[in-house]
Amino acid sequence: MSAPTKRVLLAKPRGYCAGVDRAVITVEKALETYGPPVYVRKEIVHNRHVVETLRERGAVFVDEADEVPEGALVVFSAHGVSPAVHEQAAARNLRTIDATCPLVTKVHFEAKRFAKEDYDILLIGHEGHEEVEGTAGEAPEHVQLVDKAEDVDKVVVRDPSKVIWLSQTTLSVDETMERVDQLRQRFPDLQNPPSDDICYATQNRQVAVKAMAPSCDLVLVVGSQNSSNSKRLVEVALLAGARASHLVDFAHEVQEEWLAGVGTVGVTSGASVPDNLVMDLLAWLAERGYGDVDEVTTADERIAFALPPELRKELKKS
């Protein structure tokens, strides 16, 4: 048998979304404006390369606000924080810049609104994820987390006619709707959120992967292990027909044996991944004969978010 023709299908859109771009620029501008150290609660975005690059420039990443010296500056990550974290920061007189993605903020507003209307809120998301903790913290008495299928049976509501679901923004669209369908079997009056909680970037990246995966022997997703949306892309690729799929932070993590008998390699990246890491992977593949690259475009993203108001105000002064 002759060797398969080698080529790469490159998904578009891929990589940075507007919320991640805003969060990373927020830390960069804070370092330029105030000088290091700038404290950041949790990883600003879930990407090893981005976090290490900012750390080298003087960002100090902490797990909780009480680790920040009294009166210092702290940036809240793109994943959002609960009111308790804001209170903790205020108690320590910390200056804060909130880099929460506006699409996550929207879900926070929805949680507050429906709690005020005394709904039981079923939050579909991954236990322990920072975004889930922040959203649930807006209305802890009203929110129940639904992560796995078995969690559906554990849900207890006060009034089956006043139940609504919300979701983590970075989930797989298909997985979320599967969970919603399961919940609706138990609670037929379950209401949908006023707008789709899965963010536009998560959806777009999954749609692009679905479009190319059936033609791929292998799909490589550039992203970190703690990035929910990156991990979902691997799952989506496999479900959509790719023979194999792997998540890597850097090109050098790709194992040569993955390429055995592979003709078409699909390449994409999670929403917190800078494109230079994808370019590094394409160069690595080209060295191994995969120099023919075709872009698979399924959407044209032109969304941008303004920087946090605390920072915009400071930048106007300078």
Rosetta silent file (secondary structure, phi, psi, omega in degrees, C-alpha in Angstrom):
SEQUENCE: MSAPTKRVLLAKPRGYCAGVDRAVITVEKALETYGPPVYVRKEIVHNRHVVETLRERGAVFVDEADEVPEGALVVFSAHGVSPAVHEQAAARNLRTIDATCPLVTKVHFEAKRFAKEDYDILLIGHEGHEEVEGTAGEAPEHVQLVDKAEDVDKVVVRDPSKVIWLSQTTLSVDETMERVDQLRQRFPDLQNPPSDDICYATQNRQVAVKAMAPSCDLVLVVGSQNSSNSKRLVEVALLAGARASHLVDFAHEVQEEWLAGVGTVGVTSGASVPDNLVMDLLAWLAERGYGDVDEVTTADERIAFALPPELRKELKKS
SCORE:     score description
SCORE:     0.000 S_00000001
   1 L     0.000  140.676  178.869    0.000    0.000    0.000 S_00000001
   2 L   -78.702  153.127  179.625    1.208    3.512   -0.790 S_00000001
   3 L   -65.443  144.934 -179.697    1.702    5.990    2.051 S_00000001
   4 L   -66.000  149.157  175.168   -1.269    8.320    2.667 S_00000001
   5 L   -67.202  128.530 -176.283   -1.113   11.866    1.274 S_00000001
   6 L   -90.943  130.117  176.206   -0.075   14.135    4.123 S_00000001
   7 E  -155.716  164.127  177.835   -2.005   17.321    4.785 S_00000001
   8 E  -121.324  134.083  168.463   -3.259   19.519    7.634 S_00000001
   9 E  -104.162  122.826 -175.227   -6.765   20.902    8.121 S_00000001
  10 E  -109.033  118.007 -175.976   -6.596   24.024   10.280 S_00000001
  11 E   -72.448  140.290  172.255   -9.786   25.020   12.089 S_00000001
  12 E  -141.985  123.168   10.162  -10.993   28.600   12.014 S_00000001
  13 L   -81.075  158.335  178.284  -12.058   30.040   14.370 S_00000001
  14 L  -152.533  171.564  170.991   -9.598   28.754   16.950 S_00000001
  15 L    66.558 -156.288 -171.713   -7.558   30.183   19.813 S_00000001
  16 L   -43.011  131.282  168.574   -8.136   33.397   21.738 S_00000001
  17 L   -99.741  173.634 -176.862  -11.708   34.520   22.282 S_00000001
  18 H   -62.835  -37.118 -178.707  -12.644   38.113   23.136 S_00000001
  19 H   -67.995  -39.869  178.102  -12.910   37.364   26.870 S_00000001
  20 H   -68.981  -45.404  179.048   -9.460   35.792   27.079 S_00000001
  21 H   -54.986  -46.831  179.720   -7.892   38.551   24.978 S_00000001
  22 H   -61.520  -43.241 -176.919   -9.405   41.156   27.317 S_00000001
  23 H   -66.747  -43.955 -179.326   -8.207   39.321   30.443 S_00000001
  24 H   -66.083  -44.438  178.435   -4.616   38.872   29.235 S_00000001
  25 H   -63.017  -34.379  178.351   -4.375   42.497   28.044 S_00000001
  26 H   -58.464  -46.597  179.882   -5.783   43.582   31.423 S_00000001
  27 H   -67.760  -41.550  178.774   -2.846   41.984   33.266 S_00000001
  28 H   -60.451  -46.428 -179.502   -0.334   43.314   30.721 S_00000001
  29 H   -67.227  -36.191  178.146   -1.721   46.870   30.993 S_00000001
  30 H   -64.523  -39.776  177.970   -1.835   46.647   34.794 S_00000001
  31 H   -65.504  -40.587  178.763    1.844   45.670   34.837 S_00000001
  32 H   -67.133  -39.768 -173.257    2.701   48.570   32.496 S_00000001
  33 H   -78.798  -44.756 -173.957    0.587   51.079   34.437 S_00000001
  34 H  -104.448  -15.912 -175.595    1.322   50.148   38.050 S_00000001
  35 L    78.780  157.711  179.319    4.531   48.154   37.689 S_00000001
  36 L   -73.834  158.299   -2.198    5.129   44.710   39.202 S_00000001
  37 L   -83.311  145.636  167.465    4.076   42.946   41.251 S_00000001
  38 E  -113.245  121.746 -179.358    0.477   42.684   40.090 S_00000001
  39 E   -82.751  143.671  178.386   -1.355   39.939   41.961 S_00000001
  40 E  -130.643  123.412  177.988   -3.792   37.703   40.082 S_00000001
  41 E   -79.036  121.947 -175.021   -6.300   35.468   41.854 S_00000001
  42 L    65.356 -178.901  175.600   -6.110   32.028   40.194 S_00000001
  43 L   -72.185  133.253 -177.280   -4.763   31.656   36.657 S_00000001
  44 L   -57.802  -41.046  169.176   -5.920   34.632   34.591 S_00000001
  45 L  -142.155  160.840 -176.756   -6.854   32.109   31.864 S_00000001
  46 L   -85.638   77.882  174.873   -6.285   28.354   31.767 S_00000001
  47 L  -151.309  123.156 -175.553   -3.117   28.210   29.690 S_00000001
  48 H   -58.575  -46.169 -176.214    0.349   27.260   30.917 S_00000001
  49 H   -62.989  -45.018 -178.932    2.241   29.370   28.375 S_00000001
  50 H   -62.556  -46.039 -178.307    0.196   32.531   29.051 S_00000001
  51 H   -62.671  -45.146 -179.274    0.517   32.173   32.831 S_00000001
  52 H   -65.078  -39.255  179.767    4.291   31.579   32.693 S_00000001
  53 H   -63.448  -43.344  179.614    4.824   34.517   30.314 S_00000001
  54 H   -70.032  -34.681  177.836    2.916   36.879   32.611 S_00000001
  55 H   -62.500  -40.772  178.644    4.716   35.485   35.670 S_00000001
  56 H   -62.738  -27.921 -178.908    8.059   36.337   34.030 S_00000001
  57 H   -87.345   -5.573  175.451    6.813   39.915   33.581 S_00000001
  58 L   118.964    5.929  174.987    5.913   40.298   37.267 S_00000001
  59 E   -77.781  138.831  178.589    2.439   38.859   37.733 S_00000001
  60 E  -116.221  115.182 -176.813    2.053   36.915   40.990 S_00000001
  61 E   -92.495  129.080 -179.582   -0.614   34.218   40.887 S_00000001
  62 E  -126.094  159.815  179.037   -2.328   33.343   44.162 S_00000001
  63 L   -82.348  -36.709 -176.889   -5.132   30.963   45.049 S_00000001
  64 L  -137.088  156.351 -177.766   -7.064   33.328   47.306 S_00000001
  65 H   -63.353  -25.312 -178.329   -7.325   37.057   47.944 S_00000001
  66 H   -73.729   -4.166  174.417   -6.120   36.623   51.548 S_00000001
  67 H   -88.599   -7.203 -178.197   -2.658   35.764   50.134 S_00000001
  68 L   -88.552  132.996  178.936   -2.365   39.280   48.668 S_00000001
  69 L   -56.638  142.677 -179.103   -0.585   41.877   50.843 S_00000001
  70 L   -51.252  133.017  175.757   -2.957   44.388   52.412 S_00000001
  71 L    80.437   -1.963 -177.722   -3.688   47.348   50.109 S_00000001
  72 L   -80.470  175.828 -179.290   -2.068   45.738   47.026 S_00000001
  73 E   -95.900  132.281  177.167   -3.558   45.403   43.535 S_00000001
  74 E  -131.509  138.194  176.656   -5.288   42.161   42.556 S_00000001
  75 E  -104.965  131.680  174.420   -6.826   41.128   39.231 S_00000001
  76 E   -88.161  138.635 -171.390   -9.719   38.670   39.214 S_00000001
  77 L   -70.276  171.218 -178.267   -9.461   36.062   36.451 S_00000001
  78 L   -62.835  -18.980 -174.451  -11.635   35.691   33.353 S_00000001
  79 L   -80.769  -11.148  177.532  -13.585   32.872   35.058 S_00000001
  80 L    88.953  159.287  179.366  -15.275   35.191   37.555 S_00000001
  81 L  -133.970  161.523  178.771  -15.501   35.228   41.341 S_00000001
  82 L   -83.383  164.181  176.087  -18.266   35.000   43.915 S_00000001
  83 H   -56.320  -31.406 -179.550  -19.454   37.949   46.057 S_00000001
  84 H   -61.456  -34.914  179.332  -17.573   36.360   48.987 S_00000001
  85 H   -69.972  -41.025  175.520  -14.269   36.936   47.149 S_00000001
  86 H   -59.756  -40.733  179.793  -15.141   40.612   46.537 S_00000001
  87 H   -66.100  -40.491  178.434  -15.914   40.928   50.267 S_00000001
  88 H   -61.109  -42.865  179.504  -12.622   39.250   51.183 S_00000001
  89 H   -65.532  -41.947  179.730  -10.735   41.712   48.961 S_00000001
  90 H   -63.665  -38.624 -179.143  -12.577   44.707   50.438 S_00000001
  91 H   -64.370  -25.313  179.207  -11.773   43.529   53.981 S_00000001
  92 L  -100.225   10.799 -179.959   -8.058   43.621   53.068 S_00000001
  93 L    55.841   36.581 -179.965   -8.341   47.041   51.357 S_00000001
  94 L   -80.349  142.311  170.145   -7.194   45.527   48.091 S_00000001
  95 E   -83.402  131.070 -174.016   -7.406   47.504   44.889 S_00000001
  96 E  -120.721  144.662  168.318   -9.215   45.259   42.438 S_00000001
  97 E  -124.249  122.094 -175.466   -9.512   44.955   38.675 S_00000001
  98 E   -97.650  106.506 -178.653  -12.213   42.523   37.618 S_00000001
  99 L   -96.844   20.142  177.693  -11.255   40.765   34.370 S_00000001
 100 L   -55.363  133.154  176.729  -14.274   38.421   34.442 S_00000001
 101 L   -58.182  133.104  179.293  -15.414   37.636   30.900 S_00000001
 102 H   -56.562  -26.864  178.648  -18.591   39.641   30.176 S_00000001
 103 H   -74.473  -29.265  173.455  -20.300   36.422   29.051 S_00000001
 104 H   -72.869  -41.084  177.370  -19.610   34.872   32.466 S_00000001
 105 H   -57.010  -38.060  178.499  -20.885   38.064   34.118 S_00000001
 106 H   -58.900  -42.662  179.395  -24.119   37.589   32.153 S_00000001
 107 H   -66.856  -37.223  176.232  -24.593   34.148   33.760 S_00000001
 108 H   -59.705  -44.657  178.999  -23.901   35.696   37.191 S_00000001
 109 H   -61.747  -40.272  179.105  -26.662   38.248   36.554 S_00000001
 110 H   -62.958  -42.878  179.086  -29.024   35.458   35.518 S_00000001
 111 H   -60.572  -44.756  179.919  -28.258   33.537   38.739 S_00000001
 112 H   -64.653  -43.138 -177.712  -28.955   36.627   40.855 S_00000001
 113 H   -61.880  -47.826 -176.033  -32.137   37.467   38.959 S_00000001
 114 H   -75.657  -26.349  173.063  -33.692   34.002   39.220 S_00000001
 115 H   -67.063  -39.936  178.828  -32.662   33.627   42.860 S_00000001
 116 H   -62.311  -33.873  178.826  -34.441   36.910   43.548 S_00000001
 117 L   -86.939    8.409  173.767  -37.537   35.440   41.856 S_00000001
 118 L    64.878   37.363  173.491  -37.125   32.399   44.141 S_00000001
 119 L   -84.025  153.948  161.983  -36.369   29.820   41.450 S_00000001
 120 E   -84.731  127.240 -175.742  -34.414   26.629   42.023 S_00000001
 121 E  -108.423  121.237  177.868  -31.399   27.016   39.707 S_00000001
 122 E  -100.779  108.318 -174.706  -29.806   23.902   38.220 S_00000001
 123 E   -95.272  112.462  178.831  -26.273   24.841   37.187 S_00000001
 124 E   -86.166  119.951 -177.104  -24.808   22.483   34.582 S_00000001
 125 L  -179.686 -179.628 -176.502  -21.038   22.496   34.901 S_00000001
 126 L   -97.205  126.121 -178.392  -17.929   20.755   36.194 S_00000001
 127 L   -56.938  133.165  178.004  -17.484   20.468   39.935 S_00000001
 128 L    88.292  -10.394  178.622  -14.528   22.487   41.218 S_00000001
 129 L   -70.743  139.004 -175.298  -14.210   24.663   38.106 S_00000001
 130 H   -57.975  -39.213 -179.159  -13.580   28.303   39.025 S_00000001
 131 H   -63.193  -42.033  179.566  -16.394   29.587   36.834 S_00000001
 132 H   -63.305  -42.975  179.723  -18.905   27.254   38.482 S_00000001
 133 H   -62.376  -39.922  179.084  -17.754   28.292   41.960 S_00000001
 134 H   -66.199  -45.402 -178.842  -18.159   31.972   41.060 S_00000001
 135 H   -66.614  -46.869 -179.918  -21.635   31.553   39.562 S_00000001
 136 H   -61.427  -33.073 -179.143  -22.904   29.306   42.375 S_00000001
 137 L   -67.291  -14.678  177.500  -21.550   31.811   44.894 S_00000001
 138 L   -72.252  -26.597 -177.009  -24.010   34.442   43.612 S_00000001
 139 L  -155.472   63.592 -171.888  -26.951   32.473   45.052 S_00000001
 140 L   -58.095  -29.866 -178.237  -25.708   29.459   47.035 S_00000001
 141 L   -75.402  -17.281 -175.365  -29.109   28.725   48.613 S_00000001
 142 L  -106.687  -16.408 -171.777  -30.780   28.484   45.198 S_00000001
 143 E   -98.598  133.143  169.741  -28.113   26.754   43.060 S_00000001
 144 E  -121.490  131.587 -179.251  -27.600   23.000   42.685 S_00000001
 145 E   -83.668  133.012  174.298  -24.711   21.755   40.548 S_00000001
 146 E  -119.682  105.551 -177.806  -25.447   19.126   37.915 S_00000001
 147 L  -101.370  -68.064 -176.712  -22.183   17.720   36.583 S_00000001
 148 L   -97.754  168.641 -178.724  -22.608   14.067   35.625 S_00000001
 149 H   -57.047  -38.081 -177.899  -25.684   12.128   34.475 S_00000001
 150 H   -68.032  -18.893  178.103  -26.066   10.554   37.931 S_00000001
 151 H   -68.419  -24.464 -177.517  -26.385   14.042   39.479 S_00000001
 152 H   -58.819  -40.621 -177.861  -29.736   14.473   37.730 S_00000001
 153 H   -72.286  -17.485 -177.682  -31.396   11.968   40.084 S_00000001
 154 H   -86.928  -11.149 -176.194  -30.023   13.758   43.152 S_00000001
 155 L   -66.738  134.244  175.219  -31.703   17.086   42.367 S_00000001
 156 L  -125.354  125.372  179.538  -34.394   18.150   44.831 S_00000001
 157 L  -119.511  155.834 -178.933  -36.611   21.143   44.028 S_00000001
 158 L   -82.523  -41.380 -178.149  -39.242   22.931   46.081 S_00000001
 159 L  -136.927  108.457 -176.314  -41.640   23.764   43.253 S_00000001
 160 L   -60.089  -14.462  178.713  -41.298   21.866   39.930 S_00000001
 161 L   -88.915   -5.502  179.809  -42.952   24.786   38.114 S_00000001
 162 L  -126.086   64.139  179.451  -40.175   27.187   39.232 S_00000001
 163 E  -129.970  134.958  178.603  -36.993   25.526   38.029 S_00000001
 164 E  -134.905  150.160  175.489  -34.486   26.938   35.533 S_00000001
 165 E  -107.387  145.315  169.490  -31.154   25.695   34.209 S_00000001
 166 E  -128.618  168.420  179.216  -27.981   27.727   33.661 S_00000001
 167 E  -145.514  156.338  168.590  -24.607   26.462   32.498 S_00000001
 168 L   -58.581  140.955 -171.858  -20.864   26.959   32.606 S_00000001
 169 L   -75.285  -16.204 -170.114  -19.941   28.859   29.440 S_00000001
 170 L  -106.232   16.914 -178.694  -17.165   26.505   28.280 S_00000001
 171 L   -78.524  168.929  168.814  -19.013   23.184   28.089 S_00000001
 172 L   -71.399  132.194  179.245  -19.725   21.068   25.048 S_00000001
 173 H   -57.824  -45.320 -177.161  -23.005   22.229   23.542 S_00000001
 174 H   -64.661  -42.374 -179.500  -24.080   18.612   22.939 S_00000001
 175 H   -63.688  -41.431 -179.211  -23.170   17.488   26.459 S_00000001
 176 H   -63.084  -46.894 -178.072  -25.084   20.402   27.976 S_00000001
 177 H   -67.598  -30.279  175.042  -28.241   19.728   25.976 S_00000001
 178 H   -62.655  -43.602  178.984  -28.020   16.031   26.865 S_00000001
 179 H   -66.219  -39.797  178.316  -28.024   17.031   30.553 S_00000001
 180 H   -61.486  -43.815  179.594  -30.917   19.457   29.954 S_00000001
 181 H   -61.568  -39.980  178.854  -32.951   16.684   28.303 S_00000001
 182 H   -65.079  -41.860  179.063  -32.294   14.397   31.268 S_00000001
 183 H   -65.048  -38.466 -177.283  -33.366   17.118   33.693 S_00000001
 184 H   -68.844  -25.829  174.839  -36.483   17.858   31.670 S_00000001
 185 H   -64.135  -34.135  178.263  -37.562   14.221   31.939 S_00000001
 186 H   -83.897  -36.668 -175.892  -37.689   14.740   35.704 S_00000001
 187 L  -127.475   86.642 -175.323  -38.950   18.309   35.586 S_00000001
 188 L   -58.194  -24.679 -179.326  -41.119   18.874   32.485 S_00000001
 189 L   -91.481    9.845  179.725  -41.587   22.563   33.345 S_00000001
 190 L   -53.314  127.903 -177.481  -37.818   23.206   33.472 S_00000001
 191 E   -95.825  149.516  175.818  -37.224   26.643   31.972 S_00000001
 192 L   -85.260  151.978  174.136  -34.429   27.662   29.620 S_00000001
 193 L   -63.624  157.207 -177.502  -32.206   30.648   30.406 S_00000001
 194 L   -61.117  -25.313  175.552  -33.206   33.859   28.597 S_00000001
 195 L  -144.779  162.384 -175.833  -30.180   33.505   26.300 S_00000001
 196 L   -64.101  126.158 -179.355  -27.718   30.754   25.476 S_00000001
 197 L   -80.723  -31.375  178.104  -25.121   30.395   28.257 S_00000001
 198 L   -62.857  125.226 -171.183  -22.561   28.457   26.195 S_00000001
 199 L   -70.620  155.722 -177.214  -20.346   31.249   24.890 S_00000001
 200 H   -56.063  -38.878 -175.300  -20.129   32.078   21.179 S_00000001
 201 H   -70.522  -41.156  176.943  -16.411   31.159   21.076 S_00000001
 202 H   -59.454  -48.776  179.947  -16.919   27.747   22.663 S_00000001
 203 H   -60.653  -48.458 -176.183  -19.698   26.982   20.166 S_00000001
 204 H   -60.520  -41.095 -178.958  -17.763   28.296   17.163 S_00000001
 205 H   -68.540  -35.408  177.464  -14.659   26.258   17.969 S_00000001
 206 H   -69.386  -39.917  178.191  -16.725   23.105   18.410 S_00000001
 207 H   -62.172  -42.363  179.544  -18.575   23.700   15.114 S_00000001
 208 H   -63.233  -40.564  178.719  -15.245   24.122   13.265 S_00000001
 209 H   -66.717  -41.813  178.197  -13.928   20.871   14.755 S_00000001
 210 H   -59.908  -35.919 -178.229  -17.133   19.029   13.839 S_00000001
 211 H   -67.920  -35.958 -174.527  -16.742   20.251   10.244 S_00000001
 212 H   -98.571  -23.801 -172.422  -13.209   18.913    9.813 S_00000001
 213 H   -55.787  -41.010 -178.791  -13.106   15.875   12.157 S_00000001
 214 H   -60.424  -22.194 -179.656  -14.781   13.365    9.774 S_00000001
 215 H   -93.560    0.309 -171.330  -11.907   13.951    7.298 S_00000001
 216 L  -106.054  136.926  170.099   -9.180   13.592    9.930 S_00000001
 217 L   -80.104  -29.471 -177.458   -7.128   10.587   10.984 S_00000001
 218 E  -147.137  134.894  172.564   -5.841   12.630   13.909 S_00000001
 219 E  -117.419  123.408  176.404   -6.977   15.900   15.527 S_00000001
 220 E  -103.077  123.824  178.458   -4.450   17.801   17.641 S_00000001
 221 E  -108.705  121.485  176.622   -5.912   20.358   20.054 S_00000001
 222 E   -85.980  123.184 -178.680   -3.499   22.912   21.481 S_00000001
 223 L   171.570  168.192 -177.253   -4.530   23.703   25.036 S_00000001
 224 L   -95.729  157.092 -176.658   -3.898   22.985   28.718 S_00000001
 225 L   -64.009  -26.110  179.998   -5.248   20.096   30.777 S_00000001
 226 L   -92.994    9.430  178.420   -7.126   22.456   33.109 S_00000001
 227 L   -93.335  109.468 -177.488   -8.847   24.221   30.196 S_00000001
 228 H   -59.315  -46.631 -175.331  -12.433   22.980   30.054 S_00000001
 229 H   -68.492  -31.540  177.762  -13.130   24.266   26.535 S_00000001
 230 H   -68.307  -44.091  179.308   -9.881   22.738   25.169 S_00000001
 231 H   -63.043  -36.165  178.763  -10.671   19.313   26.644 S_00000001
 232 H   -63.268  -34.164 -178.957  -14.171   19.499   25.152 S_00000001
 233 H   -63.223  -35.945  176.174  -12.649   19.986   21.677 S_00000001
 234 H   -63.225  -46.107 -179.792  -10.895   16.605   21.972 S_00000001
 235 H   -62.582  -44.196 -179.176  -14.201   14.956   22.902 S_00000001
 236 H   -61.911  -42.082 -179.946  -16.070   16.746   20.096 S_00000001
 237 H   -59.614  -45.012 -178.610  -13.438   15.666   17.528 S_00000001
 238 H   -67.160  -43.273  179.597  -13.773   12.004   18.510 S_00000001
 239 H   -66.204  -28.615 -177.718  -17.573   12.085   18.555 S_00000001
 240 L   -86.430   -2.367  173.044  -17.591   13.794   15.141 S_00000001
 241 L   120.342   -1.322  176.334  -15.553   11.040   13.494 S_00000001
 242 L   -67.197  141.792 -179.657  -11.830   11.683   14.006 S_00000001
 243 L   -69.141  -33.666  179.791   -9.912    8.410   14.438 S_00000001
 244 L  -152.012  155.613  177.087   -7.812    9.862   17.245 S_00000001
 245 E  -153.630  141.680 -178.259   -7.452   13.168   19.093 S_00000001
 246 E  -139.633  150.612  177.070   -4.994   14.506   21.664 S_00000001
 247 E  -104.008  127.308  178.485   -4.563   17.639   23.780 S_00000001
 248 E  -134.680  144.955  174.272   -1.072   19.195   23.890 S_00000001
 249 L   -79.382  -38.993 -173.856    0.290   22.413   25.369 S_00000001
 250 L  -136.956  157.516 -178.757    3.268   22.569   23.014 S_00000001
 251 H   -56.385  -38.208 -175.161    4.369   21.022   19.708 S_00000001
 252 H   -68.141   -9.883  178.475    7.148   19.012   21.372 S_00000001
 253 H   -83.155  -12.013  178.344    4.512   17.088   23.359 S_00000001
 254 L   -68.910  130.628 -179.930    3.186   15.428   20.195 S_00000001
 255 L   -90.602  131.804 -176.227    4.339   11.804   20.116 S_00000001
 256 H   -53.629  -36.186 -177.150    5.799   10.627   16.806 S_00000001
 257 H   -65.782  -20.911  177.277    3.849    7.345   16.980 S_00000001
 258 H   -62.510  -24.570 -175.715    0.568    9.304   16.802 S_00000001
 259 H   -88.354   -2.468 -177.851    1.463   10.073   13.161 S_00000001
 260 L   -61.408  120.821  178.392    1.860    6.423   12.105 S_00000001
 261 L    71.660   11.085 -176.351   -0.352    5.832    9.058 S_00000001
 262 L   -90.821  126.262  174.209   -1.894    9.288    9.385 S_00000001
 263 L   -93.768  -58.887 -175.763   -2.763   11.203    6.222 S_00000001
 264 E  -106.258  124.171  175.738   -4.871   14.119    7.429 S_00000001
 265 E  -107.968  124.865  172.287   -4.127   15.928   10.692 S_00000001
 266 E   -90.868  140.630  179.717   -6.692   18.397   12.030 S_00000001
 267 E  -129.550  132.550  173.029   -5.339   21.253   14.140 S_00000001
 268 E  -149.007 -178.479  178.642   -7.238   23.592   16.430 S_00000001
 269 E  -151.644  151.803  179.047   -6.758   25.330   19.778 S_00000001
 270 L   -68.822  168.995 -172.804   -8.773   26.225   22.848 S_00000001
 271 L   -72.008   -7.632  178.531  -10.077   29.711   23.519 S_00000001
 272 L  -109.941   20.932 -173.928   -7.221   30.545   25.919 S_00000001
 273 L  -110.134  122.520  175.361   -4.390   29.642   23.510 S_00000001
 274 L   -68.267  146.934 -171.183   -2.257   32.266   21.709 S_00000001
 275 H   -70.179  -18.142  178.891   -1.873   31.505   17.999 S_00000001
 276 H   -62.467  -28.546  177.977    1.928   31.393   18.098 S_00000001
 277 H   -70.325  -33.743  175.892    1.623   27.979   19.795 S_00000001
 278 H   -68.751  -41.609  178.908   -0.490   26.746   16.862 S_00000001
 279 H   -62.477  -37.513  175.958    2.082   28.121   14.406 S_00000001
 280 H   -61.009  -41.454  179.612    4.800   26.217   16.308 S_00000001
 281 H   -66.097  -41.294  178.618    2.760   23.025   15.898 S_00000001
 282 H   -62.655  -38.965  178.100    2.266   23.648   12.163 S_00000001
 283 H   -64.965  -41.194  178.780    6.033   24.127   11.763 S_00000001
 284 H   -62.255  -43.454  179.304    6.654   20.880   13.690 S_00000001
 285 H   -67.293  -38.544 -179.859    4.210   19.015   11.443 S_00000001
 286 H   -60.791  -37.140  178.273    5.719   20.561    8.286 S_00000001
 287 L   -63.130  -20.123 -178.978    9.126   19.145    9.274 S_00000001
 288 L  -107.178   19.771  173.144    7.467   15.720    9.196 S_00000001
 289 L    96.252   -0.603 -179.944    5.934   16.149    5.756 S_00000001
 290 L   -99.880   62.209 -176.585    2.660   17.811    6.702 S_00000001
 291 L   -91.804  -13.671 -178.688    3.358   21.115    4.980 S_00000001
 292 L   -84.891  109.596 -174.634    0.122   21.284    2.977 S_00000001
 293 E  -117.905  124.568  174.116   -2.311   23.325    5.142 S_00000001
 294 E  -116.553  131.014  178.701   -5.957   24.062    4.310 S_00000001
 295 E   -86.005  134.425  176.320   -8.034   26.277    6.579 S_00000001
 296 E  -107.118  105.871 -174.328  -11.558   25.103    7.414 S_00000001
 297 E  -104.169  125.215  179.237  -13.590   28.244    8.162 S_00000001
 298 L  -119.782   -9.253  178.618  -17.039   27.996    9.741 S_00000001
 299 L  -160.926  155.233  177.191  -17.430   31.476   11.287 S_00000001
 300 L  -117.099  106.262 -176.066  -15.913   34.950   11.171 S_00000001
 301 L   -88.879  127.674  177.585  -15.445   36.308   14.687 S_00000001
 302 L  -131.005   22.981 -176.398  -15.331   40.065   15.123 S_00000001
 303 L   -83.858  137.696  174.486  -16.318   40.391   18.773 S_00000001
 304 L  -140.624  145.553  179.282  -14.204   42.517   21.103 S_00000001
 305 L  -113.936  141.482  176.061  -14.778   43.534   24.717 S_00000001
 306 L   -66.736  152.450  176.993  -13.730   46.809   26.347 S_00000001
 307 L   -64.636  159.633  178.983  -11.143   46.612   29.118 S_00000001
 308 L   -55.688  142.950 -175.586  -12.440   46.615   32.725 S_00000001
 309 H   -57.397  -34.693 -179.387  -13.693   50.088   33.765 S_00000001
 310 H   -59.970  -37.494 -178.050  -11.169   50.343   36.647 S_00000001
 311 H   -80.489  -39.360  179.172   -8.319   50.069   34.139 S_00000001
 312 H   -58.867  -40.932 -179.752   -9.904   52.254   31.436 S_00000001
 313 H   -61.281  -44.517 -178.952  -10.243   55.055   33.993 S_00000001
 314 H   -67.346  -39.887 -178.546   -6.563   54.787   34.930 S_00000001
 315 H   -67.672  -30.386  178.310   -5.411   54.632   31.300 S_00000001
 316 H   -65.473  -34.056 -178.967   -7.368   57.801   30.487 S_00000001
 317 H   -66.639  -36.917 -174.473   -5.351   59.691   33.128 S_00000001
 318 L   -81.920    0.000    0.000   -2.010   58.708   31.593 S_00000001
